[in-house]
């Protein structure tokens, strides 16, 4: 079967979601090896978490671009267009670019039986290599330990929060879920994590990082303080420096804090670039104010029609 159009290809890829979730990294590793492990062609940051990981990824991408680097950002799901999963230099990749990669990867995707998410991860790996990005930010799809993105060795790993989610697949208690998310931590690679409010989970995180000789930096809410919140922006201070974020909700201050400490670990410390990058970060569809029929409306994930939500 030869697939020619973007719609034909995406329908074929989405058809793979009906086969369920297949745990394990062997398939994506083998498929990536066919492309000479493209994920090793650039520096990367790996982000997991129950809530806030998408926002943290947006802050990371924006700040690294503000430092003058070309970035690739792989997130999911998309809202309207498949291209939204692959952001290069702050913009969704062109249809032609991802289709070129898919055509070259199609035989590998089929022969290795890749799932939808594994296939899109492979496309992201190769896309970012072909586009010659300097840094790539990868958001886990679910969990971490067995997520297809977890074959990378990042410069820094980050976990926005740990809470109950996907219990049927990740575990029925918080400790089990924490272990799955902590699976993204690699030996001697720093981890920045939102400090868990549960002492037992905090201790588990510290033990896990110690076993891998990985520095563990815990972001605590009190380290960043909001001093101004209005309908459009929130101002906050961190280590005596002032920042402004445009993402709605005071909770975004904590997501920004996780991103800031991750950026510090990765060596991005130019203050004007950090401040401008934090202020410029956007996450479409997440409490986004839009004008519709001459009226202002707040668009959220919950208000997006089900037919536009993709796995």
DRENDO-1510 file (C-alpha; in Angstrom, 1 decimal, always signed):
<recs>
REC; n; res; u; v; w
REC; 1; UNK; +0.0; +0.0; +0.0 .
REC; 2; UNK; +1.4; +3.4; -1.1 .
REC; 3; UNK; +0.3; +6.4; +0.9 .
REC; 4; UNK; +0.5; +9.7; -0.9 .
REC; 5; UNK; -1.3; +12.5; +0.9 .
REC; 6; UNK; -1.0; +13.8; +4.4 .
REC; 7; UNK; -4.5; +12.7; +5.3 .
REC; 8; UNK; -3.8; +9.2; +4.1 .
REC; 9; UNK; -0.6; +9.0; +6.1 .
REC; 10; UNK; -2.1; +10.4; +9.3 .
REC; 11; UNK; -5.2; +8.1; +9.1 .
REC; 12; UNK; -2.8; +5.1; +8.7 .
REC; 13; UNK; -0.8; +6.2; +11.7 .
REC; 14; UNK; -3.8; +6.9; +13.9 .
REC; 15; UNK; -5.1; +3.4; +12.9 .
REC; 16; UNK; -2.2; +2.0; +14.9 .
REC; 17; UNK; -3.8; +3.3; +18.1 .
REC; 18; UNK; -6.5; +0.7; +17.9 .
REC; 19; UNK; -4.0; -2.0; +18.6 .
REC; 20; UNK; -3.5; -0.7; +22.1 .
REC; 21; UNK; -0.4; +0.2; +24.0 .
REC; 22; UNK; +2.7; -2.0; +23.7 .
REC; 23; UNK; +5.2; -1.5; +26.5 .
REC; 24; UNK; +8.9; -1.8; +25.9 .
REC; 25; UNK; +11.8; +0.1; +24.2 .
REC; 26; UNK; +13.1; -2.6; +22.0 .
REC; 27; UNK; +11.1; -1.6; +19.0 .
REC; 28; UNK; +11.9; +2.1; +19.0 .
REC; 29; UNK; +15.6; +1.3; +19.7 .
REC; 30; UNK; +15.8; -1.1; +16.8 .
REC; 31; UNK; +14.0; +1.4; +14.5 .
REC; 32; UNK; +16.2; +4.3; +15.6 .
REC; 33; UNK; +19.3; +2.2; +14.9 .
REC; 34; UNK; +18.1; +1.9; +11.2 .
REC; 35; UNK; +18.5; +5.7; +11.1 .
REC; 36; UNK; +21.9; +5.8; +12.9 .
REC; 37; UNK; +20.3; +6.9; +16.2 .
REC; 38; UNK; +19.3; +10.4; +15.1 .
REC; 39; UNK; +18.4; +11.4; +18.7 .
REC; 40; UNK; +22.2; +11.5; +19.4 .
REC; 41; UNK; +22.7; +14.3; +16.8 .
REC; 42; UNK; +21.7; +17.1; +19.2 .
REC; 43; UNK; +21.6; +18.0; +22.9 .
REC; 44; UNK; +18.3; +17.2; +24.6 .
REC; 45; UNK; +16.1; +17.8; +27.6 .
REC; 46; UNK; +13.6; +15.1; +28.7 .
REC; 47; UNK; +10.4; +16.2; +30.6 .
REC; 48; UNK; +7.9; +14.0; +32.4 .
REC; 49; UNK; +5.2; +14.7; +34.9 .
REC; 50; UNK; +1.5; +14.3; +35.7 .
REC; 51; UNK; +0.6; +18.0; +35.3 .
REC; 52; UNK; +2.6; +21.0; +34.0 .
REC; 53; UNK; +5.0; +19.2; +31.7 .
REC; 54; UNK; +3.6; +20.8; +28.6 .
REC; 55; UNK; +4.1; +24.3; +30.1 .
REC; 56; UNK; +7.6; +23.4; +31.3 .
REC; 57; UNK; +8.5; +22.3; +27.8 .
REC; 58; UNK; +7.2; +25.6; +26.3 .
REC; 59; UNK; +9.3; +27.6; +28.7 .
REC; 60; UNK; +12.4; +25.5; +28.0 .
REC; 61; UNK; +12.0; +25.8; +24.2 .
REC; 62; UNK; +11.3; +29.6; +24.4 .
REC; 63; UNK; +14.3; +30.3; +26.6 .
REC; 64; UNK; +16.8; +28.2; +24.6 .
REC; 65; UNK; +15.6; +29.9; +21.4 .
REC; 66; UNK; +16.1; +33.3; +23.1 .
REC; 67; UNK; +19.8; +32.2; +23.7 .
REC; 68; UNK; +20.1; +32.0; +19.9 .
REC; 69; UNK; +19.9; +28.2; +19.5 .
REC; 70; UNK; +17.7; +26.3; +17.0 .
REC; 71; UNK; +15.3; +24.1; +18.9 .
REC; 72; UNK; +13.1; +21.1; +18.3 .
REC; 73; UNK; +10.1; +20.5; +20.5 .
REC; 74; UNK; +8.2; +17.2; +20.5 .
REC; 75; UNK; +4.9; +17.2; +22.4 .
REC; 76; UNK; +1.5; +15.5; +22.3 .
REC; 77; UNK; -1.4; +15.5; +21.7 .
REC; 78; UNK; -2.0; +18.0; +18.9 .
REC; 79; UNK; -5.1; +20.2; +18.8 .
REC; 80; UNK; -5.9; +20.6; +15.2 .
REC; 81; UNK; -2.9; +19.8; +12.9 .
REC; 82; UNK; -0.5; +16.8; +13.1 .
REC; 83; UNK; +2.4; +19.2; +12.5 .
REC; 84; UNK; +1.9; +20.7; +16.0 .
REC; 85; UNK; +3.7; +17.7; +17.4 .
REC; 86; UNK; +6.9; +18.8; +15.8 .
REC; 87; UNK; +7.9; +22.4; +16.6 .
REC; 88; UNK; +11.1; +23.6; +15.1 .
REC; 89; UNK; +12.4; +27.1; +15.9 .
REC; 90; UNK; +9.1; +27.9; +17.5 .
REC; 91; UNK; +6.9; +26.9; +14.6 .
REC; 92; UNK; +5.2; +23.7; +13.5 .
REC; 93; UNK; +7.2; +21.8; +10.9 .
REC; 94; UNK; +6.0; +22.0; +7.3 .
REC; 95; UNK; +3.9; +19.2; +6.0 .
REC; 96; UNK; +6.4; +18.4; +3.4 .
REC; 97; UNK; +9.2; +18.0; +5.9 .
REC; 98; UNK; +7.5; +15.4; +8.1 .
REC; 99; UNK; +6.1; +13.6; +5.0 .
REC; 100; UNK; +9.6; +13.2; +3.6 .
REC; 101; UNK; +10.7; +11.6; +6.9 .
REC; 102; UNK; +7.7; +9.4; +7.0 .
REC; 103; UNK; +8.3; +8.1; +3.4 .
REC; 104; UNK; +11.8; +7.2; +4.3 .
REC; 105; UNK; +10.7; +5.6; +7.6 .
REC; 106; UNK; +7.5; +3.8; +6.5 .
REC; 107; UNK; +9.1; +0.5; +5.9 .
REC; 108; UNK; +10.9; +0.6; +9.2 .
REC; 109; UNK; +7.7; +1.6; +11.1 .
REC; 110; UNK; +5.8; -1.3; +9.6 .
REC; 111; UNK; +8.6; -4.0; +9.8 .
REC; 112; UNK; +9.2; -3.2; +13.5 .
REC; 113; UNK; +5.4; -3.0; +14.3 .
REC; 114; UNK; +5.7; +0.5; +15.8 .
REC; 115; UNK; +2.8; +2.0; +17.7 .
REC; 116; UNK; +1.4; +5.4; +16.8 .
REC; 117; UNK; +3.4; +7.1; +19.5 .
REC; 118; UNK; +6.6; +5.2; +18.6 .
REC; 119; UNK; +6.2; +6.1; +15.0 .
REC; 120; UNK; +5.7; +9.8; +15.7 .
REC; 121; UNK; +8.7; +9.7; +18.1 .
REC; 122; UNK; +10.9; +8.2; +15.4 .
REC; 123; UNK; +9.7; +10.9; +13.0 .
REC; 124; UNK; +10.6; +13.6; +15.6 .
REC; 125; UNK; +14.1; +12.1; +16.1 .
REC; 126; UNK; +14.9; +12.1; +12.4 .
REC; 127; UNK; +13.1; +15.4; +11.7 .
REC; 128; UNK; +15.2; +17.2; +14.3 .
REC; 129; UNK; +18.4; +15.7; +12.9 .
REC; 130; UNK; +17.6; +16.7; +9.3 .
REC; 131; UNK; +16.6; +20.2; +10.4 .
REC; 132; UNK; +19.9; +20.5; +12.3 .
REC; 133; UNK; +18.5; +21.6; +15.6 .
REC; 134; UNK; +21.0; +22.4; +18.4 .
REC; 135; UNK; +18.7; +21.4; +21.3 .
REC; 136; UNK; +15.6; +19.2; +21.4 .
REC; 137; UNK; +13.0; +19.1; +24.2 .
REC; 138; UNK; +11.1; +15.8; +24.4 .
REC; 139; UNK; +7.8; +15.5; +26.4 .
REC; 140; UNK; +7.0; +11.9; +27.5 .
REC; 141; UNK; +3.7; +10.6; +26.2 .
REC; 142; UNK; +2.9; +8.7; +29.4 .
REC; 143; UNK; +4.9; +7.7; +32.4 .
REC; 144; UNK; +8.5; +7.7; +31.5 .
REC; 145; UNK; +10.4; +4.4; +32.0 .
REC; 146; UNK; +8.8; +2.6; +29.0 .
REC; 147; UNK; +7.9; +5.7; +27.0 .
REC; 148; UNK; +9.3; +5.7; +23.5 .
REC; 149; UNK; +11.1; +9.0; +24.1 .
REC; 150; UNK; +13.2; +7.3; +26.9 .
REC; 151; UNK; +15.9; +6.0; +24.6 .
REC; 152; UNK; +17.5; +9.5; +24.6 .
REC; 153; UNK; +20.3; +10.4; +27.0 .
REC; 154; UNK; +19.5; +14.1; +27.9 .
REC; 155; UNK; +21.7; +16.7; +29.4 .
REC; 156; UNK; +19.0; +17.2; +32.0 .
REC; 157; UNK; +15.8; +15.4; +33.0 .
REC; 158; UNK; +12.8; +17.2; +34.5 .
REC; 159; UNK; +9.6; +16.0; +36.2 .
REC; 160; UNK; +7.0; +18.7; +36.6 .
REC; 161; UNK; +4.8; +16.9; +39.1 .
REC; 162; UNK; +4.1; +13.4; +40.4 .
REC; 163; UNK; +0.4; +12.6; +41.0 .
REC; 164; UNK; -2.1; +9.9; +40.3 .
REC; 165; UNK; -2.6; +9.3; +36.6 .
REC; 166; UNK; -3.1; +6.4; +34.2 .
REC; 167; UNK; -3.4; +4.1; +37.2 .
REC; 168; UNK; -4.4; +1.1; +35.0 .
REC; 169; UNK; -1.1; +1.3; +33.2 .
REC; 170; UNK; +1.3; +3.0; +35.6 .
REC; 171; UNK; +0.3; +1.6; +38.9 .
REC; 172; UNK; -2.4; +2.0; +41.5 .
REC; 173; UNK; -0.4; +3.9; +44.1 .
REC; 174; UNK; +1.7; +7.0; +44.0 .
REC; 175; UNK; +5.0; +5.2; +44.6 .
REC; 176; UNK; +4.5; +3.0; +41.6 .
REC; 177; UNK; +3.6; +6.0; +39.4 .
REC; 178; UNK; +6.7; +7.8; +40.8 .
REC; 179; UNK; +9.0; +4.9; +39.8 .
REC; 180; UNK; +7.6; +5.0; +36.3 .
REC; 181; UNK; +8.3; +8.7; +35.9 .
REC; 182; UNK; +11.7; +8.4; +37.5 .
REC; 183; UNK; +12.6; +6.0; +34.8 .
REC; 184; UNK; +13.7; +8.9; +32.6 .
REC; 185; UNK; +16.6; +9.6; +35.0 .
REC; 186; UNK; +19.9; +8.4; +33.5 .
REC; 187; UNK; +23.2; +7.7; +35.2 .
REC; 188; UNK; +24.9; +10.9; +36.3 .
REC; 189; UNK; +22.3; +13.1; +34.5 .
REC; 190; UNK; +20.8; +15.8; +36.7 .
REC; 191; UNK; +17.1; +15.6; +37.6 .
REC; 192; UNK; +15.1; +18.7; +38.3 .
REC; 193; UNK; +11.8; +17.8; +39.9 .
REC; 194; UNK; +8.8; +19.5; +41.6 .
REC; 195; UNK; +9.2; +18.6; +45.2 .
REC; 196; UNK; +6.6; +16.0; +46.1 .
REC; 197; UNK; +4.5; +17.0; +49.1 .
REC; 198; UNK; +4.6; +13.4; +50.4 .
REC; 199; UNK; +7.8; +12.7; +52.4 .
REC; 200; UNK; +7.9; +9.1; +51.3 .
REC; 201; UNK; +7.9; +10.0; +47.6 .
REC; 202; UNK; +10.6; +12.6; +48.2 .
REC; 203; UNK; +12.7; +10.0; +49.9 .
REC; 204; UNK; +12.1; +7.6; +47.0 .
REC; 205; UNK; +13.2; +10.3; +44.5 .
REC; 206; UNK; +16.4; +10.9; +46.4 .
REC; 207; UNK; +17.2; +7.2; +46.7 .
REC; 208; UNK; +16.7; +6.7; +43.0 .
REC; 209; UNK; +18.9; +9.6; +42.0 .
REC; 210; UNK; +21.6; +8.5; +44.5 .
REC; 211; UNK; +21.6; +5.0; +43.1 .
REC; 212; UNK; +22.4; +6.5; +39.6 .
REC; 213; UNK; +24.8; +9.2; +40.9 .
REC; 214; UNK; +22.5; +11.8; +39.4 .
REC; 215; UNK; +22.3; +15.2; +41.1 .
REC; 216; UNK; +18.7; +15.9; +42.3 .
REC; 217; UNK; +17.4; +19.4; +42.4 .
REC; 218; UNK; +14.0; +19.9; +44.0 .
REC; 219; UNK; +11.9; +22.9; +43.1 .
REC; 220; UNK; +9.8; +24.0; +46.0 .
REC; 221; UNK; +6.8; +26.4; +45.7 .
REC; 222; UNK; +8.3; +28.9; +48.1 .
REC; 223; UNK; +11.4; +29.5; +45.9 .
REC; 224; UNK; +9.3; +31.6; +43.5 .
REC; 225; UNK; +6.8; +34.2; +44.7 .
REC; 226; UNK; +4.1; +35.8; +42.6 .
REC; 227; UNK; +3.8; +39.5; +43.2 .
REC; 228; UNK; +1.4; +40.5; +40.5 .
REC; 229; UNK; -1.4; +38.7; +38.7 .
REC; 230; UNK; -3.9; +40.2; +36.3 .
REC; 231; UNK; -5.9; +38.9; +33.4 .
REC; 232; UNK; -3.0; +38.8; +31.0 .
REC; 233; UNK; +0.3; +38.2; +32.9 .
REC; 234; UNK; +1.8; +37.1; +36.2 .
REC; 235; UNK; +4.9; +38.6; +37.7 .
REC; 236; UNK; +7.1; +36.6; +40.0 .
REC; 237; UNK; +10.5; +36.7; +41.7 .
REC; 238; UNK; +13.1; +34.0; +41.8 .
REC; 239; UNK; +16.5; +34.5; +43.5 .
REC; 240; UNK; +16.0; +38.2; +43.5 .
REC; 241; UNK; +15.2; +38.4; +39.8 .
REC; 242; UNK; +11.9; +39.4; +38.3 .
REC; 243; UNK; +10.1; +37.5; +35.6 .
REC; 244; UNK; +6.8; +37.9; +33.8 .
REC; 245; UNK; +4.8; +35.0; +32.3 .
REC; 246; UNK; +1.9; +35.2; +29.8 .
REC; 247; UNK; +0.5; +31.8; +30.5 .
REC; 248; UNK; -2.7; +32.1; +32.5 .
REC; 249; UNK; -3.0; +30.9; +36.1 .
REC; 250; UNK; -0.8; +31.6; +39.1 .
REC; 251; UNK; +0.1; +27.8; +39.2 .
REC; 252; UNK; +2.2; +28.6; +36.1 .
REC; 253; UNK; +4.8; +30.2; +38.4 .
REC; 254; UNK; +5.7; +26.8; +39.7 .
REC; 255; UNK; +5.9; +25.3; +36.2 .
REC; 256; UNK; +8.2; +28.2; +35.3 .
REC; 257; UNK; +10.3; +27.5; +38.4 .
REC; 258; UNK; +10.9; +23.9; +37.3 .
REC; 259; UNK; +11.9; +25.2; +33.9 .
REC; 260; UNK; +14.2; +27.8; +35.3 .
REC; 261; UNK; +16.1; +25.3; +37.4 .
REC; 262; UNK; +16.3; +22.9; +34.5 .
REC; 263; UNK; +17.7; +25.7; +32.3 .
REC; 264; UNK; +20.3; +26.5; +35.0 .
REC; 265; UNK; +21.4; +22.8; +35.0 .
REC; 266; UNK; +21.7; +22.9; +31.2 .
REC; 267; UNK; +23.8; +26.0; +31.3 .
REC; 268; UNK; +21.3; +28.7; +30.1 .
REC; 269; UNK; +22.0; +31.5; +32.4 .
REC; 270; UNK; +22.0; +34.7; +30.3 .
REC; 271; UNK; +19.5; +36.7; +32.3 .
REC; 272; UNK; +18.0; +38.9; +29.6 .
REC; 273; UNK; +17.5; +35.8; +27.4 .
REC; 274; UNK; +16.0; +33.8; +30.2 .
REC; 275; UNK; +13.5; +36.6; +31.1 .
REC; 276; UNK; +12.5; +37.3; +27.5 .
REC; 277; UNK; +12.1; +33.5; +26.8 .
REC; 278; UNK; +10.0; +33.0; +29.9 .
REC; 279; UNK; +7.7; +35.9; +29.0 .
REC; 280; UNK; +7.3; +34.8; +25.4 .
REC; 281; UNK; +6.4; +31.2; +26.1 .
REC; 282; UNK; +3.0; +30.1; +24.8 .
REC; 283; UNK; +0.9; +26.9; +24.9 .
REC; 284; UNK; -2.0; +27.1; +22.4 .
REC; 285; UNK; -5.4; +26.1; +23.7 .
REC; 286; UNK; -4.5; +26.1; +27.4 .
REC; 287; UNK; -6.4; +29.0; +28.9 .
REC; 288; UNK; -5.7; +31.0; +25.8 .
REC; 289; UNK; -7.7; +34.2; +25.3 .
REC; 290; UNK; -9.0; +34.5; +21.7 .
REC; 291; UNK; -11.3; +36.8; +19.9 .
REC; 292; UNK; -14.3; +35.1; +18.3 .
REC; 293; UNK; -17.2; +37.0; +16.6 .
REC; 294; UNK; -16.0; +40.3; +18.2 .
REC; 295; UNK; -16.0; +38.7; +21.7 .
REC; 296; UNK; -13.2; +37.6; +23.9 .
REC; 297; UNK; -13.3; +34.0; +24.9 .
REC; 298; UNK; -11.0; +31.8; +27.0 .
REC; 299; UNK; -10.0; +28.6; +25.1 .
REC; 300; UNK; -9.1; +25.6; +27.3 .
REC; 301; UNK; -8.4; +21.9; +26.5 .
REC; 302; UNK; -11.9; +21.1; +27.9 .
REC; 303; UNK; -13.6; +23.5; +25.4 .
REC; 304; UNK; -11.9; +22.0; +22.3 .
REC; 305; UNK; -14.3; +19.7; +20.3 .
REC; 306; UNK; -13.6; +16.0; +20.9 .
REC; 307; UNK; -13.2; +15.5; +17.2 .
REC; 308; UNK; -10.1; +17.7; +17.3 .
REC; 309; UNK; -8.4; +15.9; +20.2 .
REC; 310; UNK; -5.9; +13.4; +19.1 .
REC; 311; UNK; -4.2; +10.6; +21.1 .
</recs>
